[in-house]
Amino acid sequence: LYFSAQEGILIFYHIKDLQYEIKICADISQPISSLMFSPDYTSLLLVTDQGTVYSYRPAHSGEAVKLLDASSSCFLAADFLTPGNNYCVSVTISGEVQVWSLEDGTFLSKINLGTEVQVT
C-alpha cells in the first residue's frame, strides 16, 4: 500500500497477515495531490499541488525523479500515456495537453484544446 503524507512523503506499508512494515520511500517536500501507477505497476507518478511531477520506481527503491515542473502554467493533472510506460501526459487549466518522456523528463509534444479544463 502506497500513500503520501501531507508533507510530501511517499510511504509504503507492507502488510502480511497481521504484521506490517512501514518504509519511507521518498521525500519531495511538496504536498502530493495524486499517485498513479503505470499499467504494468513498475512506475508510480507523484503529482504535487504545485504542478511538479515525479517518477518513482518501487523495484529500484531509489529517490523520486523530477520529470517536469509546470508550476508556472497552472498545471492540473498528469497520467501515464498508454500503452506502455514510456510517456506521461499533463494538462493545464488553459487546455494545453503536453506529452513527456518518463525516461528523462524530455518535453515531446503539446496541443492546445482551445478551452479551459477542469478536473472532476
C-alpha positions as CSV (number, residue, x, y, z in Angstrom):
1,L,0.0,0.0,0.0
2,Y,1.5,3.3,-1.1
3,F,0.2,6.7,0.2
4,S,1.5,10.2,0.7
5,A,1.7,12.3,3.8
6,Q,0.7,16.0,3.8
7,E,4.4,17.0,3.9
8,G,5.2,15.3,0.5
9,I,6.5,12.0,1.9
10,L,5.8,8.8,-0.1
11,I,5.2,5.9,2.3
12,F,4.9,2.2,1.7
13,Y,3.0,-0.2,4.0
14,H,4.0,-3.8,3.5
15,I,1.1,-5.8,5.1
16,K,1.3,-9.5,5.6
17,D,-1.2,-11.3,7.7
18,L,-1.4,-9.3,11.0
19,Q,2.1,-7.8,10.6
20,Y,3.1,-4.7,8.8
21,E,6.2,-2.8,8.0
22,I,6.4,1.0,7.2
23,K,9.0,2.3,4.8
24,I,9.6,5.9,3.7
25,C,10.3,5.8,0.0
26,A,10.8,9.4,-1.0
27,D,10.5,12.9,0.4
28,I,9.8,15.5,-2.2
29,S,8.9,18.3,0.2
30,Q,5.8,19.3,-1.6
31,P,2.2,18.2,-0.9
32,I,1.3,15.3,-3.2
33,S,-2.1,15.6,-4.8
34,S,-2.3,12.3,-6.6
35,L,-0.4,9.0,-7.2
36,M,-0.8,6.9,-10.3
37,F,0.7,3.5,-11.1
38,S,1.8,2.7,-14.7
39,P,-0.2,0.0,-16.5
40,D,2.4,-2.7,-15.5
41,Y,2.8,-1.3,-12.0
42,T,6.6,-0.7,-12.4
43,S,6.4,3.1,-12.1
44,L,4.5,5.5,-9.9
45,L,3.8,9.1,-10.8
46,L,3.6,11.6,-8.0
47,V,1.8,14.8,-8.8
48,T,2.1,17.7,-6.5
49,D,-0.3,20.6,-5.7
50,Q,2.4,22.9,-7.1
51,G,2.5,21.4,-10.5
52,T,5.6,19.2,-10.3
53,V,5.5,15.5,-11.5
54,Y,7.9,12.9,-10.1
55,S,8.5,9.3,-11.1
56,Y,9.2,6.6,-8.5
57,R,10.1,3.0,-9.4
58,P,9.4,0.8,-6.4
59,A,11.6,-2.1,-7.6
60,H,14.6,0.3,-7.7
61,S,13.9,1.8,-4.2
62,G,15.7,4.9,-5.2
63,E,14.7,8.5,-4.9
64,A,11.8,10.1,-6.8
65,V,13.0,11.7,-10.0
66,K,11.6,15.1,-11.0
67,L,10.1,14.8,-14.5
68,L,8.6,18.1,-15.0
69,D,7.8,21.3,-13.3
70,A,4.7,23.0,-14.7
71,S,4.1,25.3,-11.7
72,S,4.1,28.4,-13.9
73,S,1.4,27.1,-16.3
74,C,-1.5,26.3,-13.9
75,F,-0.9,22.6,-14.1
76,L,-3.9,20.4,-13.3
77,A,-3.1,16.7,-13.7
78,A,-0.8,14.0,-15.2
79,D,-1.1,10.4,-16.0
80,F,0.6,7.7,-18.0
81,L,0.1,7.6,-21.7
82,T,-0.8,4.0,-22.6
83,P,0.0,1.5,-23.9
84,G,3.4,1.2,-22.2
85,N,5.2,3.1,-19.5
86,N,7.4,5.4,-21.6
87,Y,5.3,8.6,-21.6
88,C,3.1,10.7,-19.5
89,V,0.6,13.3,-20.4
90,S,-0.2,16.5,-18.5
91,V,-2.9,19.1,-18.8
92,T,-3.0,22.8,-17.8
93,I,-6.1,24.9,-16.8
94,S,-5.7,26.8,-20.1
95,G,-6.2,23.5,-22.0
96,E,-2.7,22.7,-23.1
97,V,-2.0,19.0,-23.2
98,Q,1.6,18.0,-23.1
99,V,3.5,14.7,-23.6
100,W,6.7,14.0,-21.7
101,S,9.2,11.2,-21.7
102,L,9.4,9.3,-18.5
103,E,13.0,8.3,-19.1
104,D,14.4,11.7,-18.7
105,G,11.5,14.2,-18.5
106,T,12.1,15.5,-22.0
107,F,9.2,17.5,-23.4
108,L,8.0,15.9,-26.6
109,S,4.8,17.4,-27.8
110,K,1.8,19.6,-27.0
111,I,-1.6,20.6,-28.3
112,N,-3.9,23.3,-27.2
113,L,-7.5,22.3,-26.8
114,G,-8.7,26.0,-27.1
115,T,-10.8,25.8,-23.9
116,E,-10.3,25.9,-20.2
117,V,-10.1,22.5,-18.4
118,Q,-11.4,21.3,-15.1
119,V,-10.6,18.2,-13.2
120,T,-13.7,16.5,-11.8
